[in-house]
Amino acid sequence: MRDFDLHKYRKERSTLIDRALERYLGASPQAGTIHKAMRYGLFSGGKRLRPILMLASGELFGANVKMLLPFAAAMEMIHSYSMIHDDLPALDDDDFRRGRPTVHKAFGEGIALLAGDALLTEAFHVMTEPDLARSVDSKLTLKLIHEISRAAGIGGMAGGQAADLEAEEGEADIATVEYIHVRKTGALILASVRVGAIVGGAPAKEFRRLNRYGELFGLAFQIADDIMDMTDHSANGREMKKATYPAVVGITAAKGRAGELLRQCLKELEAFDKQAEPLRAIARAVIEPAVENQPRTRKRSAPSKNDELKADR
């Protein structure tokens, strides 16, 4: 179904997610600087890739979107916190993201640190609010929180970020690169897919397929992003020293690996009907531009109209 309208799907799901985020972190005349910084980082033009994946995975199995939205919003809060911290001088040292100053440039490093911390904490506040507890079985809620917290912690994103930082001090091999990618980037992507499938009550066999799709896509996503970084003349010196697929095996081999991962992603979805088309289209939209050497807007310049779901780090 190549005629699937991903732009329309993304826009509709992004609207649902943004409305949920506004409910949880709406503007307030009494809001202090930290609240403004949190909103600045959260509503910075991100493509909402992870929560959209969560909704798409859940919808594949008939999940109640209203039930999923608090967890989707929490996932985006966690991702946004990670971007705020990732941009800090101690990590990637970026001055701009999506065409505007990063949070620490707009509010200072101290407030940026606290805004990231607060977004992470707020995510768990959202997932445990009383209204949600009354509508979602407590055992299910606990299982979903476990999935998300594992993906964000030492065994996932935070651990991968630490390994990435340490890898700058020496030459990395391909095993180290995959270790970093699977955790730093892949963990939240995989958790998003898993949470949607869990809420939708996916049967064991279908759940394994979705789990594998999430694993493959998470790794392919970061390889595609690495490829774009290697051809991005605005990349800073620190980024060029990072442990990446193209740095270890070269651009051509990295493209080949990303293309193979995409084929495997799509193969895992062959057993599903047109309801899986959002997941197929998202994978293609993210990976194909890097594999086919199409230009893509990077995080230091203003986004183009065609930059729908491409590398939202």
C-alpha positions in Angstrom: 0.0 0.0 0.0 2.4 2.6 -1.2 -0.5 5.0 -1.5 -0.8 5.2 2.3 -0.9 8.9 3.3 1.8 9.1 6.0 1.6 12.9 6.1 -2.1 12.8 7.0 -1.6 9.9 9.5 1.3 11.7 11.2 -0.6 15.0 11.4 -3.7 13.4 13.0 -1.7 11.4 15.5 0.6 14.3 16.3 -2.5 16.5 17.0 -3.8 13.9 19.5 -0.4 13.7 21.2 0.1 17.4 21.4 -3.4 17.9 22.9 -2.5 15.3 25.6 0.8 17.1 26.3 -1.0 20.4 26.6 -3.3 18.9 29.1 -0.4 17.6 31.2 1.9 20.6 30.8 -0.3 23.4 29.7 0.8 27.1 29.7 0.2 28.9 33.0 0.4 32.6 33.8 2.0 31.6 37.2 4.5 29.3 35.5 8.2 29.9 36.4 11.2 29.7 34.3 11.6 25.9 34.6 8.1 25.4 33.3 8.8 27.6 30.3 12.0 25.7 29.6 10.2 22.4 29.8 7.6 23.6 27.3 10.3 25.0 25.1 12.0 21.6 24.9 8.7 19.6 24.6 7.1 21.8 22.0 10.1 22.4 19.8 8.8 20.9 16.5 9.7 17.3 17.2 8.0 14.7 14.9 6.5 12.7 17.8 8.0 9.5 16.3 8.0 7.4 19.5 4.4 8.1 20.6 3.2 7.8 17.0 4.9 4.3 16.9 3.1 3.5 20.2 -0.3 4.4 18.8 0.4 2.7 15.5 1.4 -0.5 17.2 -1.6 -0.4 19.5 -4.1 0.3 16.8 -2.8 -2.7 14.9 -4.4 -4.8 17.6 -7.4 -2.6 18.3 -6.1 -0.8 21.3 -8.1 2.1 22.9 -6.2 5.2 21.7 -7.5 7.2 24.7 -6.0 4.6 27.0 -2.6 4.8 25.2 -2.3 8.6 25.1 -1.0 9.1 28.7 1.8 6.6 28.0 2.5 8.1 24.6 2.7 11.6 26.2 5.0 10.2 28.9 7.3 8.7 26.3 7.5 12.0 24.5 8.4 13.7 27.7 11.2 11.2 28.3 12.5 11.7 24.8 12.4 15.5 25.1 14.3 15.3 28.4 17.0 13.2 26.8 17.3 15.7 23.9 17.7 18.7 26.4 20.4 16.8 28.2 22.0 15.5 25.0 22.5 19.1 23.7 24.4 20.2 26.8 28.1 21.0 26.6 29.0 18.0 28.7 27.5 15.7 26.0 27.0 16.8 22.4 27.4 20.5 22.9 24.8 21.7 20.4 23.7 25.3 20.1 20.7 24.7 17.9 18.0 22.1 17.5 15.3 22.1 14.8 16.3 25.6 13.8 16.3 27.4 17.1 18.6 27.7 20.2 18.8 24.6 22.4 17.3 24.8 25.8 20.6 25.5 27.6 21.3 28.4 25.1 17.8 29.9 25.7 17.6 29.4 29.5 21.1 28.5 30.7 22.7 25.2 31.6 21.3 25.0 35.1 17.7 25.5 34.1 18.2 23.1 31.1 19.4 20.4 33.5 16.5 20.9 35.8 14.0 21.1 32.9 15.2 17.7 31.7 15.0 16.2 35.2 11.5 17.6 35.6 10.2 16.2 32.3 11.5 12.8 33.2 9.8 13.0 36.6 6.6 14.4 35.1 6.4 11.4 32.7 6.0 9.1 35.7 3.5 11.5 37.3 1.4 11.3 34.2 1.5 7.5 34.1 0.4 7.2 37.7 -2.3 9.9 37.9 -5.5 8.8 39.7 -7.8 9.3 36.7 -5.7 6.8 34.7 -5.6 4.4 37.6 -9.4 4.3 37.7 -9.6 3.4 34.0 -6.6 1.1 33.5 -5.9 -2.1 35.4 -3.2 -1.5 37.9 -1.2 -4.6 36.9 -1.2 -3.4 33.3 -0.1 0.1 34.3 2.7 -1.4 36.4 3.8 -3.5 33.4 3.9 -0.5 31.1 5.8 1.6 33.5 8.3 -1.2 33.9 8.7 -1.3 30.1 9.2 2.4 29.8 11.5 2.8 32.8 13.7 0.0 31.7 14.1 1.6 28.3 15.0 4.9 29.8 17.4 3.7 32.4 20.9 2.1 32.7 19.9 -0.9 30.5 18.6 1.4 27.8 18.9 5.0 26.8 21.0 6.3 29.8 23.3 3.4 29.7 23.7 3.8 25.9 24.5 7.5 26.3 27.2 6.7 28.9 28.7 4.1 26.6 28.6 6.6 23.7 30.4 9.2 25.9 33.1 6.7 26.9 33.6 5.5 23.3 34.8 8.9 22.3 38.1 8.2 24.2 39.2 5.4 21.9 38.5 3.5 18.7 35.2 1.6 18.7 34.4 -1.7 17.0 31.1 -2.7 15.4 30.0 -4.6 18.5 30.5 -1.5 20.6 28.6 0.7 18.1 25.6 -1.7 18.0 25.6 -1.9 21.8 25.4 1.9 22.0 22.7 2.2 19.2 20.5 -0.5 20.6 20.4 1.2 23.9 20.8 5.0 23.3 18.3 5.2 20.5 16.7 1.8 20.0 15.5 1.2 23.5 12.8 3.9 23.5 11.7 3.0 20.0 11.4 -0.6 20.9 9.5 0.2 24.2 7.1 2.4 22.2 6.2 -0.5 19.9 6.0 -3.0 22.8 3.8 -0.8 24.9 1.3 -0.3 22.1 1.2 -4.1 21.4 0.8 -4.9 25.1 -2.2 -2.5 25.5 -3.7 -3.9 22.3 -3.4 -7.4 23.7 -1.3 -8.8 20.9 -1.1 -12.6 20.8 2.3 -14.0 21.6 3.3 -14.8 18.0 2.3 -11.4 16.7 3.9 -9.7 19.7 7.2 -11.4 18.8 7.0 -10.0 15.3 6.3 -6.5 16.6 9.1 -6.8 19.1 11.5 -7.8 16.3 10.3 -5.0 14.1 11.0 -2.5 17.0 14.5 -4.0 17.5 15.4 -3.8 13.8 13.9 -0.3 13.3 15.6 1.1 16.4 19.1 0.0 15.1 18.3 1.1 11.5 17.1 4.5 12.7 20.4 5.3 14.3 22.5 4.0 11.4 20.5 6.2 9.1 21.1 9.1 11.4 24.8 8.4 11.5 24.9 8.3 7.7 23.3 11.8 7.5 25.7 13.1 10.2 28.7 12.0 8.2 27.5 14.0 5.2 26.3 17.0 7.2 28.9 19.8 7.0 27.4 21.6 10.0 28.2 18.6 12.3 30.6 19.7 15.1 33.9 18.2 15.9 32.6 16.2 18.8 29.9 14.5 16.8 32.5 13.4 14.2 34.4 11.6 16.9 31.5 9.5 18.0 31.2 5.7 17.6 29.1 5.3 14.5 28.4 2.7 11.9 29.8 4.7 8.9 32.9 5.7 11.0 33.7 2.0 11.6 32.7 0.3 8.4 32.3 3.2 5.9 29.3 4.9 4.3 28.7 2.3 1.7 28.6 -0.6 4.1 26.5 1.4 6.6 23.9 2.1 3.8 23.9 -1.6 3.0 23.3 -2.5 6.7 20.5 0.1 7.0 18.9 -1.2 3.8 19.0 -4.8 5.0 17.5 -3.8 8.4 14.7 -2.1 6.6 14.0 -5.2 4.5 13.9 -7.3 7.7 11.6 -4.7 9.4 9.1 -5.0 6.5 9.4 -8.7 6.4 8.3 -8.9 10.1 5.1 -7.1 9.1 4.2 -9.3 6.1 1.9 -11.4 8.3 -0.3 -8.3 9.0 -2.8 -6.6 6.7 -3.2 -2.9 5.8 -3.6 -2.0 9.5 0.2 -2.3 9.7 0.8 0.2 6.9 1.6 3.0 9.3 4.5 1.0 10.7 5.7 0.1 7.3 5.5 3.7 6.0 7.3 5.1 9.1 10.2 2.7 8.6 10.5 3.6 4.9 10.3 7.3 5.5 13.0 7.2 8.1 15.5 4.8 6.5 15.1 5.1 2.7 16.4 8.7 2.5 19.7 7.7 4.1 20.1 4.5 2.0 19.2 6.3 -1.2 21.4 9.3 -0.4 18.5 11.8 -0.4 19.1 15.1 1.3 17.5 15.6 4.7 17.1 18.6 7.0 19.3 18.3 10.0 18.7 19.5 13.5 20.7 22.7 13.1 18.6 24.2 10.3 14.9 25.0 9.9 12.7 22.0 9.1 11.4 21.6 5.5 7.9 20.5 4.6 9.2 17.1 3.5 11.0 16.5 6.8 8.1 14.5 8.3 9.5 11.7 10.3 13.1 11.7 9.4 15.7 11.4 12.2 14.1 12.9 15.2 16.9 12.3 17.6 
